Amino acid sequence: MDRFKTHVLPLIQDQLIELGAGHLPLSRMLTASREADQGDLSLPCFGFAKVLGQSPAAIADSLAAAIPPHEAVASVRAVNGYLNFTAAADWMAASLLQQSQEQFTTDQPRTVLIEHTSANPNGPFHVGRARNAILGDTLVRLNRLWGNNVTAEYYVDDMGKQVAVLAWALAELTPERVEAILEEREPVNAQWAHKADHQRVRFYQAAQILRQDEEVKNSIEEAIGSLVHASEHGDENVLDAFQAAYQPVLDGMLETLARLGINFERFTKESTFVTNGDVAELMETLQGLEIHGEAENGAHFLDLGARGLKGKTEFFYRRGDGSSLYATRDIAYHRWKWQQSNALVNVLGEDHKLQAKQVGLTLEELNERRPEVVFYSFIKLPEGKMSTRRGNVVFMDDLLEEAQAQAATVVRELRPEYHEEDVIRIAEAVGTSAVRFNIIKVSPEKGFTFRWEDALTFEAGSAPFAMYSHTRACSISAKVAKIGRPQQPVTVPSSDEIPEGMRSLLRALCTQRDVLAKAVEEHRPHLFAEHLLQLANAYNAFYRDCPIVDGDTVNEFYFAVSELARERLQLGLTGLGLEPLQNM
């Protein structure tokens, strides 16, 4: 309702100047109403009480009586110290139709680098890992819809212990030995026999079991430790061996993500900053800082307690043998990223909060800015946390297959006339969209328990529900096109002639850009997901109350609003990574 706000602000400002309170930050105080029945904009009058020497309720009553009539304002009401404004339906309609081609772009676009996913390439994506990817990709899409220039980046952990375990297992274990170790676990789904991520994760899992075996664990740990040590010193032979081990796995992971509509512009390897000398230069710089310290074992650290960090204040960045740690390389990576973009956004699990603070404080010590960080809570199974190591996961490949199968069953029942290829095409789009939306609609900081029935629901409040509203608008558009009537001017009726179902739709259309801005600025894509559902609900009420076609007669005003809603539903679906189908 930003456009509505530009009309309302001067009306209030004039009255407050007369009362002697025109100096207060009115623009920040006038915000969207919390509940639709309160109106569209609300002004709390509590901040005026001390200045004016009146109660908030009395001030609100006085302002409500003094606000002059305006074409954009349907009503002004004072309720318990709040001044509530409701936009006129005819004004909303005229304003929206005049701006039907307006893009959702910001006036101040940023160049944004969004680093997300960055999962260890040691096995297939499971549902828990996928939250990072789906959340990150949605932030990428919404930023682009907002007009920002975005790079989606995958930071490849190509030298850590996870990759070392995989490389060791592939070099030392035979397939027969792996299957013997994992005999109590389910075998690889035959459907994924062609995917290296499903095959090689079993080598990784077998190695993890052997690492707990008292007879061999010491020799295994020594071998793995030697590989990690060599990689951290930039040993090219070891790094090449690591890449040969993980690349087929990463390729399989990316194949899964592509099915969800998730792609990346750039892949940056962690080892880059070791082999190009950036990490060595960084450690030398850190050693010269006033908060630098050295432990008895020769390890180097920064005392970040001197910069306000609580709890574990010693941030170790170099081991006693001179090698770097993951966080050290992460700092070098961030210094490089700041050369690529003027805004950095990282999507991280909640278990990375301490390291993110350490990296942020160290960057500031180096006169660099902190990145913006979106933390998310983990998804659990009913029986506990997912773990690739333990094998208690729901693989995303299996979930997507199940989603498609369930969607296909529904489509066949509802549309028996569809050819099978159309059924599969629609089911794939509906299934993948349902899975994405199940994760997007939850606020990032909230954890939730994964349940099949929730992920694959096709009821109200789901992706298929929003998608169907779009296809309904497409159907109306196609029906009107067949009528072939001459182009008619659109006349907006008076507010009292506009049905209530349309009023809700007009309000949803007026607030869409505002919600997008908030979702992008606060990194909260669930807000836009919630709005899309509101828009879909509002369109269905409009469809019920406002018959667009009667025989060969088209209500041009209703049709113009329907077309605008169709465009906005398509934008909303695309922004969330849901496929805007023409028919379902």
N, C-alpha and C positions, 0 to 999 in steps of 0.2 A: 504493500500500500504506500510505497514511497511517493508516487504521483499524487495520491490523495493527501498525503502529509504536506506537500508543498502548498496546497490550497488551504489547509486547516491552520498551519502555523501562523500566517499573518493575521488570521481572524482572532486567534488567542493573544498574539503579541500586542495587537492594538489595545485590547482590553486590559492587559497586564500593565502596559505603559501608563494608562490612565490611573490604575490602582497603585502605581509606584513599585512594581515588581518586574519591570521589563528587563532587568539585568541578569536574571537567572537563566541557566542553560536549558532553555525550553525545548530545543530540538532533541536533546538526549532524553528529556523527561517524557516526551510524547512518543509512545511506543505502541506496537500492535497489541490489541486486546487479547487477554489470555483465553477468553471464551467467546465463541461466535455470537452468543445471545447478548453479550455486553456491547457489541458494536464492532467497529473495525480499528479504531484508535482510541487509546485511553491516556488521560493526563492525570496522574496523582497530584492532588493539591496540598499534600502534607508539607512539601518544601516551602510553600508560600505562607504558612500559618504564622511563623515567627515574624516575618517581614511585615505582614499586613495586620497582625494582631487579631486574627479571626480564626475560627475553627476551620479545618479542611472542608467540612460539609458545607459551611456557610459560604466559603469561597467558591466551591464548585457550583452551588446554587446560583450565586451572583453571576458567575461567568456564563452559565447555561442560559440565563435570562438575557444576557447582554450580547451574546454572539449573534451577529446579523445573518439573515438568510444568504445562502450561497448555492449555486446550481449543483455543486459537487456534494453537498451535505443534505442527507435525508432527515437526520434528527440529531439533536444534541441533548444528552441527558446527564443529570447529576445523580450519582449513586454512591452514598457512603464516602464522600470525599474524593470521588473520582469523576472526571469529566469525560464522558464517552461520546464518540462521534461515529455515526453510521453513514457510509457512502450511499449516495443516490444510485439506484439501479440503472436509470437511464444515462446518468453521467458515466458510470463504469462501462456500460455497453459502448457508448459513443467513443470514450477514450480508448478502449481496447481495439475497436474496429479501425480507428484512425491510425493506430500503431501496430496493425496486424503483422507488418513486416519487420518490426523491431527485433533486433537480435539481443540475446541475453548477455551482452558483453559489458565489461566494466570500462569505465573511463580511464582507468589507470592499470593497464595490463602489466603483469609481471612475467619475467622469465623464470620458470620454476623447474627445479630438478627434484623429482620424486623418486626416492629409492625405496623399493618395497620388495617383498618376497624374500630374496636372498637366502632361501632355505639351503641347508647343507645338501649337496648333490650325492646323497648316499642311498636314495630309495624313492619310490613313487610318492606323489602328493597324497597325504591323507587329509581328512576334513579339517583337522586341527591346524595343519600347516596352511591350508587353503584360505583361512580367514585373513591372513596377511595379504595374500595375493589379490583376493576379491576386494578387500578394503582399499588396498593401494591402487588397484586399477580403477575403482570407482572414483577415488580422489583425482586420478589423472583425467578421467572423462569429465568430471564436474568442473575441474579447473579449465579444461579446454572449452567447455560449454560457456563458461564465464568469460572467456576471451584471453586467458593466459597462454603463453607459449611454454609448452610443457615437454620435458624429456623424462620418459619412464626408464629407470635404470635398475639393473640387477647387479648387485655386488657379489661376485662369485668367491666363495670361501674355498680357495684352491690349495690351501697349505696348512689347514688345521688337522687336529687329531681325527676328526670324523673321516676326512678323506684319506688320511694315512691308514686308518683301520681298513677301509675299503680296498686300498691299493695293496696292503699286506695280504688280505684275504684272497684277492684275485691271483696274487703271485704264489701263495703257499698252499691253497686248498683246491682240491679237485671238486667238480660238481657232485661226484658220488659221496665224497666226504661231507660236503655241505648238507646234502639231503639226509645223510645218516644222523648228523647232529640235530637237524630240524625235523626228525621223523614224527614228533608229536604235534607238529604244527601242520596246518592245512597246506597242501602243495600250491604252487602258482596256478592261478586261474588260467585254463588253457586259452581263454580269449586274449590274454595278454602275453602269450608266449613270444610274440615278436617284439615286445618292449623291453629294452635293456634295464630300465629302472625296476621293473618287477623281478627280473632275473637276478640282477646284481645285489639287490637288497638282501637276498638270502645269504649271499657271501658275507655281507656286513653283519647280519644277525647271527650267523654261525660264529663269526669271529668274536662277537660280544659274549657269546656263551663260553667260548674257549678262554676268554680273558678272566673268567671267574674260576677256571679249573686250577686247583692248587698245584697240579703236577707240571703244567706248561705255562701258567700265566706270567711267571717272571721272565722267561725267555721271549714270550710274545710282547710283553710291555717294553722290554729292552729293544726289540726290533722296531716296534712302532715309534718308540721315543727317538730312536736314531733317525728314522725317516722325518719325523717332525723337526728335529734339530737341523737336519740338512736343508729342509725346505725353508726354515726360518733364516738360514744363512744364504739363501738364494741359490742353492745347488740346482743347476738347470736340468741335470739328468733326473733328479728326483722330482722336480716340478713337472717335467715332461711325463714321467711315469704316473704322477698324480692325475694329470690331465687325461691321459689314456684311460685311467680307471674311471674318472667321474664324468667325462664328456658324454658318453652314451647314456648315462643316467640322466644328466641334465637335459639332453635332447628329448628323452622320454617324458620328463617332467614338463618341458615346454610344450610338448604335443598335447598333454592333458590341459594345460593352461589355455592353449589356443582354442580348444573346444569350448572353453568358458569365455572366449573373446578377449583373453588377456595376452598382450604382446609387449615387447620391450624395444626401445630404440637403441639401447646400448648395454653391453655387458662389460663390466670392469673387474679384472681379476685382482684379488688381494695381493698376490705376489708382485704385481707391477711396481708397487711402491718400495719393495725390497730391492728388486733387480735394477731399478732406475736410480737408486741412491737416495731417494726422498726420505726413507726411514732413517738411514744413517745420519743424514743432515739434520733431521728432526731431533734425534736423540742427542746430538751434539749441542743443538740449540737449547733443549730442555735442561741439559747439564749446567748451562750457564745461568739458569733462573735462580732467583734468591730463595725460592721455596724448594730447591733441589736438595735431596739427601741421598746417602748411600748406606745400605745395610751391611752387616758384618759379612754376609756371604758374597758381597760385591755387587748385589742387585741395586739398581738406581730407582728412585721414586721421587714424586713431588708431594709435599705436605699440603694437601688441598684443604686441610682444616684451617690453615691460615687464610683461606679464601671463602670460609663459611660452610664447608662440607661437614656434615655431622656423621657420626658413626665411624665407619672405616675410612679414615682420612688419608692414609698413605696410598697413593696411586702409583703402583709399580709399572714402569714403562720399559725397563731393560733388565734382562736376567744377568746373573753373575758371569755367564759365559759370553756376554756381549750380544746375545740375540734379542730380538724385539718380541713384544707380546701382541696379541690380537688388537687390544685397544690402542697401542702405539701405531700400528698400521692403519687403524681406523682414523686416527687424528691426521695422519699424512693424507689419507684419502679425502677427508673433509677439507683440508687446505687446498687440495687439487680441485675439489668440487666447487669451492667458492670462486675459482677462476672460470668456471663454466656457466655460472648462473648467479642471479642476484637474489634468489630465494631457494632455500633447501628445506625439503620436508622428508623426514624419515618415518617409516612405519615399523614399529618394534613391539615385540611382546613385552608384557609387564615385567618379565624377569630381567629385562635389560635396563631398568630404571637407574640403578646405581651407576652402571658403566656409562649411561647417557649423561648423567650428571658429571662424572669424572671427565669425559671427553669434552663436554660443554665448558667446564671451568678451565680446562687446559687450553682450549681454543681461545678463550677470552684472555688467558695469560699471554698468549701469542698474538694478541691484538686482532684476533679473528672473531667473527660472530658465531653464536650458537645456531645450530639448525633448529627448525621447528620439528617437534617430535609428536607423533600420534602413537600412544600406547594402547594396546588392546589386550583384553583378558582372554584366557584360553577357553577353547571348547572342550567339553568333557563328554565321555560316554556315560551312560547310566551307572556303569560299574567303576568309573574312575577316569583318570587322565589318559589320553592317547599317547602311545610311545612306539616309534618305529623299532626301537631296540627290542622291546618286549613282544612286538608283533600284535598288540591289541589296538588295532586301528581300523577305521573305515576308509579304504582307499577311494580317492575321488573318482578314479576310473569306474569302479564298481557302482558308486553312487550315481554317476551320470548315466550309466547303462540302465540302472533301475528306474531312474527318473524318466528316461525316454520310454521305457517299456510301459510304465504306469500311464504316462501321458498318451501313448499310442492306444492303449485300451480305452481311455476316455474318448479320444477322437473317433475311434471306430464306432463306438456306441452312439455318439452324437451326430456323426456325419458318415453314415454307411455308404453314401454315394461317392465318397472320395476314393481316388485311386491310391494304391498302397504307397507309392512314392510320395504322394502329398501327405499321407498320414505320417510317414517317417520324418519328412521335412518339418512338419508342424510339431510333432512330438519332440524332436531334437531341440527346437527353439523353446518350446514350453518347458521341457525338462531342465535344460541348462539355466534358463531364466529363473525357474522356481528355486533351484539350488542357490544361485547367486543371491536372490532376494531374501531368502531365509537367513542369510548371514548379514547382508547389508542393513536390514531393518532393525537390527539390534545395535544400540549405542556401543561404540568400540570398548569403552571401559567396563562394560557389563559382560561377565562370562555367562555361558548358557550350556545346557546339556543337550547334546545332539540326539535327536530322535527321528527315525525315518519318517514317521507320520507327519511331523512338523515340516521337515524339509520338502516333502513331496505333496503337500496339501494343495488343492486347486480351489479352495473355498475363498470366500470374501477375505480380503486382507492379504492376499497372496499375489505373486507376479502374474499368474494366469488371469486373475481377476482384472488387474490393471491392463493387461494385454488385450483382453476381450473388449474392454471399453474402447480401446483404440480401433479394433477391427469393426466394432459397431459403427463408429464414426466413419470409417472407410467405406462401409457398406452404404451408409446414407449418401456419401459423396458419389459413389458409383451409380446409385439409383437416380440421383438428381442429374448426373451427366447423361444418362440414357434418355431423360425426358427431352433434352435438347431445347429448352426454352430460351428466348432471347435474354441477354443480360439486363437485369433490372437494378435500379438504384435501391440501396438499402436505407430504409427509414426506421429510425429508432423510436419506438413508442414511448409514451410517458411511463414513469415508474409504476403507477398503479395498474398499468396494463401488462406489466412484466410478471409472469408466474413465479411463484416462490422457488420452484425447481431451478429456474434460470438464475435467480438471485444468488443462490449458493454457488453455481458454476461461475458466475461473473466474479464473485469474491475470490474463488480459488484461482482463477486466471490472473486476477490483479495481484495476488500475493506470490505467484510462482517465482518471479525474479528476486523478490526479497528473500524468500527461503533459500534460493540458490546461492545468493550472496552470503548468507549466514552459514550455510553448509560448507562453502569453500573457505571462508575466512576463519571459521572455527574448526575446520577439519572434522565435520560431523555429518557424514553422508546419510545417516539414518534420518536426519531431518528432511532431506529431499525425498527419501523413500516414503516417509509418512505423508508428505504433501502429495506425492503421486497417487497414493491411495485415496486421499481426500478429493483430488481432482477426478479420479475415476468414479468415485461414489457420486460426486456432484454431476458428472456427465450423465450417469444413469438416471438420476432424478430429473434432469433436464429432458432426457429422451422420453421419459414417462409423461412429463407435464406439457411438453411443447412439440406437438406433431408437426414435422417439417414438410412431409409430403402427403397430400390428399388427392389421390388419383393422379392427374397430370398437373396439379397446382402445387407450387412450391412457395412456402412462406420464406421470403428472401431474408428477413431479419433472423429468423430461427436458423436458417441454413448458414448464414454468415457466422453466427456464433458457434455452430457445430463445426464448421471448417476451422475456425480459430482453435477450438478445443482439440480437434484432431491434430493440428500442427503442434500444439503444446504437449499433448499426450505423447506424440512421437519424440519430441525433444526430451521429455522426461524419461521415457523408456531408454532412449539411446544414452542419456547421461548416466543411467544406472547400469548400463551394460545388458539390458533386457531387449530382446529382439522385437521391434514393432512390426508384427505380421500384418498383412493385408486381409487375411481371412484365417479363421480358426474353426 
